[in-house]
Amino acid sequence: MKNRLAYDNIIDFVELPKIIKLDDNLYGSAFFLMKLMPARFILERAEREGILKPGSLVAETTSGTFGLALAMLCSLKSYKFIMVTDPVVDDALKRRIEDLGAVVEIVQKPADIGGYQRSRLDKLVEILKKNSGSFCPSQYENTNNPAGYSKFAEILTESVGHIDCLVGTVGSGGSVCGTSKYLRQLFPDLHVVGVDTLGSVIFGQPDQKRLLRGLGNSLWPDNVDHTVFNEVHWVSAAEAFLATRMLHRKHALFMGGTSGAAYMVAKWWAEKNPCKIVVCIFPDEGYRYQDTIYNDRWLEENNVKLDKLPNNPIEVKNPIDAKAQWSCIGWNRRDYENVVGKHKGT
Amino acid sequence: MVDSIICNSIKNLELKEGRGTAIAHHGEILQGMFEDAGKLFRGSVTLPCHIFGSQASFFPKKNSSKIVVDPEWKIKSKKAAELTLKSLGVEDIGGRLMIKSNTPLRLGLGSSTSDVNASILSVANSLGVVLSPVTIASIAVKAEIATDAIIFGERAVLFGHRDGKVFEDLGGNFPPMEVLGFNSDPDGEGVDTLAFPPAEYSWQEIEMLRPLVGLMRRAIYEQNPKLIGRVSIASTEINQRFLPTKNFDSIKNIVRKVNAAGLQASHSGIVVGIIFDSNDVDKEQKIHRSLSLLKDIGYDNVWRFRTDKLHLEAGL
C-alpha cells in the first residue's frame, strides 16, 4: 500500500485523470483540467532549456482551458501571464483567470483576412516583441504539447493494462496524438479514433461557426499528425450536449461538452467491438457549463436540445459529405491530402 | 551497519566453513532512466534465471586479514568478501574464497553479480550471520559498481543497479513463465557488461519509458506474461540505439509467428530470451516450433528455464 502524503501543490493532485470503468470493455479517463498536463510540461521544458527564466512573462493566445491551465501554473510559479483572446471568451473564465493574477487582453476587431484568430496572433506578436525574455507556449506548434502526455499513458497502462482503442477529441492534436504515440510503443495495433465537430477544418470539413467548443479548429495545428488516426468522427453540438448529460445521468460523471462527444463515439465503438478494450478521454469538468449544457432552457433556446442520440453515425467517403449530424470516416492512418484530395487551406 | 550485539556474538563464534549460492539472471525486461518526484535514477527489472549461478565456499582463518580467491581473477568477489567482513565489523579474519560458476561469461547473464552475491552469502554464513537482501545488495554494488537484483529472486522489483537498492517493489512475483534463451551473437566476442558505458538517455526516451513502467506494474498485478512481453520488446526497442540486438527483426518475427508472450534481450549483453506463458495450453507446441525456427536462423544452442522455480540446481 502506497503512503498517502500531502501534495506539494494542487497541480500534483489534479494533473492525472481518474480512470473509471464505465462498462466491461470501456474506461473513461476523467480529467479535472487536462491542459494542465501539456502546459506544465511545456513550461518545465522551457525552464530546463533556459528559454524561460524566473519572473519572466508568459503570453499565449487562447480562449479556453489552456489559458486557465497556464494561469494556474504561472501563479504558482510566479510568472507574469498575458492571455490574448477575443470577445467570445466566457466571462466567468475571464474573471477566474484574472483572479490568478493574469492579464486578459481582448482584441476587439477581427482582422480583414483571418478574422479574430489573425488579430489575436498579431496582438500576441506585438506583446512578445515588446517584452524581451518573454515566452510563448504555442500549444498548436510546440512538440512538447504532445510529448507532455507520457504520464497519462503511464497511468493508462497501469490502471487498464492492454488497450485496443483510444477515443479522444481533437483540437490542438496534443492529447490524442501524444498519448497514441506513447501507447503504440506497447500496443502497435492500437486503434485511434479522433472526434471532431462539424464545421471544423482539422479533418477536411469547410470552416463554419461552431457552438461546441473545446475541440475542432479553424486552422490546421502542426501538432495534429493525421497519420495517427484510424477513424475520424464528426459530432454535432446537440448530440455532444445530450451525450454529456447521459454521461452524468448514467455514471454521475459531471464533465464538459467535449467529454460528451468522446463518450458518445467511444460507447458506440465499444458496443460494436465487445472483445476490445476502449479508453476514452474526458478533458474537463462540468462546472463551466452549468448554465449551458446542463441547462435545458439554454439548450431549447439555442435549438440544440435532443431527446435521443442516433444509433449509428453516417459513414461518409469524403469529409465534405459529413453534414448536420454524427458522421464518420475510415481515415486509415492516411495523411490529410490523401483523404481530402487537396492541400490544407486550398 | 551492525549493532554491537552481533559483533560480540561474532567474536565468540566458532568459525566454520561458509557456503553461499546465488542464481544468475537472463538480462533485462526493462531498463532505463526513470524520474520520480523530480529525481532521475537508472533502474532495471531483470529476469531471474536459476539454471545458471554461482556457489561460493569461504574457509575463514583467524588472525589474518588476507583473502585469497580462487579463481584468482574474480577480484570483485574478493572485494565483496572483504566488504562483508568490514560491514560486520570483523577485522582479524581472512581466509580462502572458492567460487564455482556455470554462468557463461560476456553474455549479460550477470555472472559477476552471481559470484559476488554467493561470496557475500558464504562469508556471512561462515560467521553464522543472516544478512537481509537489502544489505546484500548494498554490499554488492560497492564491490562491482553496477549490480543486479538477483538476491530478490522471483520478486519483481525496479532496481537501481548503480545505487544497489530497490526503487520500487512492483507488487508481486513474476508470473510463471518459460523462457528459451540463447546467445544472439555466438560468433562475436560478447560484451564486457561493466566496461559498457551507461546509456545516455535523452529526455524524450525518459518520457517514453513511463508507460513501460506503468504496464510493468500492471503485468505483475495481472500475473500476465503477455504484458511482460510487451514491456520487454518496447524497452529493447528503445535500447537498440545503445546496443543493437543481433537479428532483432528475425527473432521478433519468430515471436509473432508462434504467438509467444514476447521476447527479452540483455540491454548490455547479447543474451536473448523468447518468453512463453507457463499456463498456455499450446506452450509445448509453440516451444517446439520456436526451436525449429531458431535453428533456421542459426541458433541451435538454446537453453530452457522457468521463472517460478528458482532453486539453483545441485551439481553445479
Interface residues (C-beta under 8 A of the other chain):
Chain A: R45 R48 A147 S150 K151 A153 E154 I155 L156 T157 E158 S159 V160 G161 H162 Y182 L183 Q185 L186 F187
Chain B: W203 Q204 E207 M208 R210 P211 L212 V213 G214 L215 R217 R218 A219 E222 N224 K226 L227 R230 V231 A234 E237 I238
